[in-house]
Amino acid sequence: MIYADNAATTKMSQVALDAMIPILESNWGNASSLYSFGQQAKDALEDARQRIAVCLGAQPREIIFTSGGSEADNQAIVSAARAGARKGKKHIISSAFEHHAVLHALKALEQQGFEVQLLDVGEAGTVTPDQVEAAIRPDTCLVTLMFANNEIGTILPIAQIGEVCKAHKVPFHTDAVQAVGHIPVDVVAQNIDMLSLSAHKFHGPKGIGVLYVRKGMPLTSLIEGGAQERGKRAGTENIAEIVSMAAALEDACANMERNANHLIPLRNRLIEGLSSIPYSALNGDAEHRLPGNVNFCFEGIEGESLLLLLDDKGICASSGSACTSGSLDPSHVLLAIGRPHEVAHGSLRLSLSEYNTAEEVEQIIAAVTEVVEYLRGMSPLWKAKCAGKVPFVLPE
Ligand SMILES: *Cc1c(COP(=O)(O)O)cnc(C)c1O
């Protein structure tokens, strides 16, 4: 099997697995218990919090453990909205190509009377600090923009956007789920007030993540109960996964440069190889891009058929379009960067990790080239285009 869907989830690293097992076997106490066995669990929890804080440039008390990226996004957005509403501020700035965890949380707030302004991301798939500055109003209570996009891999100028928010005293949250562990993240240097991350996107376990909240920022709990996480997130802590996440993050940060040096040539070769397929186009900016992300549109095919045929060849990839989940809507991200519906349906995302090899990349290029040609050969629409009866959308 060739696994090229690391933006969806990643394989756990050996260090992450090795960190988890001893906790499950012998340090499985409840961190809230007063006897020393419970306190040993508490020590492991606080040690993990400290190590994660160091990786982000944060203070340990600014780290809240959550069930993952989605929960962290929801808590950040709801917290800023509640704090804003108390001061009569109900305007929120975000973008059209955020993850659904952000977009759907914002939609819920809209129904509660908040005004959500989604900035355009243009053809390159980014947001500029000037766009943010122009959108900020006296009643803006939150700017939430992703650090890097999960579909097209584009990286936003987060430090500069953070600077604009800071100058206007508007809280700034970033969904950094695709960035943390892959590109440098420093909450202080990059002027970030709140940040979401998720362990399973950097070779840690699923179901665990972090919300970083700058000291002094108001925080609302989504889950009421015990006093865990300083009363901001109730529920017995998942210490095995938290410790495993800390190990995975330290490993990812320590090897970030080496991994990028391995990945960037693979990514560029994949882009070069797939570009030679006629009527294809790379989605998103070629330069400001995650080291492992490749996303293409191929005119005249359906992404789902492409995925199924690649699966037959042992290749795991992803398509932007959501037909598999019962909807025929193409990816909101591809529509946001201006791809027409027809072309957005023929998209393919390949997201590499440090476990991928140059040989696998060559196999992917050969397989995708063959499958695209095969599917086009079966398509009446494609034949009509080739006969000049229907115009092509993408340039040859
Ligand atoms: C995966 C992902 C999420 C969701 O994280 P979970 O831990 O799976 O809930 C949120 N935002 C982005 C950008 C993601 O890639």
The ligand as an SDF file (V2000), in Angstrom:
LIG
                    3D

 15 15  0  0  0  0  0  0  0  0999 V2000
   -8.1460   17.4440   10.5880 C   0  0  0  0  0  0  0  0  0  0  0  0
   -8.4610   18.8780   10.7220 C   0  0  0  0  0  0  0  0  0  0  0  0
   -9.3360   19.3460   11.7160 C   0  0  0  0  0  0  0  0  0  0  0  0
  -10.0830   18.4120   12.6320 C   0  0  0  0  0  0  0  0  0  0  0  0
   -9.2520   17.8310   13.5950 O   0  0  0  0  0  0  0  0  0  0  0  0
   -9.7940   16.5390   14.3800 P   0  0  0  0  0  0  0  0  0  0  0  0
   -8.7430   16.2780   15.4150 O   0  0  0  0  0  0  0  0  0  0  0  0
   -9.8920   15.4420   13.3870 O   0  0  0  0  0  0  0  0  0  0  0  0
  -11.0960   16.9190   14.9840 O   0  0  0  0  0  0  0  0  0  0  0  0
   -9.5510   20.6980   11.8180 C   0  0  0  0  0  0  0  0  0  0  0  0
   -8.9360   21.5620   10.9910 N   0  0  0  0  0  0  0  0  0  0  0  0
   -8.0890   21.1560   10.0320 C   0  0  0  0  0  0  0  0  0  0  0  0
   -7.4250   22.1640    9.1740 C   0  0  0  0  0  0  0  0  0  0  0  0
   -7.8360   19.8040    9.8600 C   0  0  0  0  0  0  0  0  0  0  0  0
   -7.0030   19.4120    8.8930 O   0  0  0  0  0  0  0  0  0  0  0  0
  1  2  1  0
  2  3  1  0
  2 14  2  0
  3  4  1  0
  3 10  2  0
  4  5  1  0
  5  6  1  0
  6  7  2  0
  6  8  1  0
  6  9  1  0
 10 11  1  0
 11 12  2  0
 12 13  1  0
 12 14  1  0
 14 15  1  0
M  END
$$$$
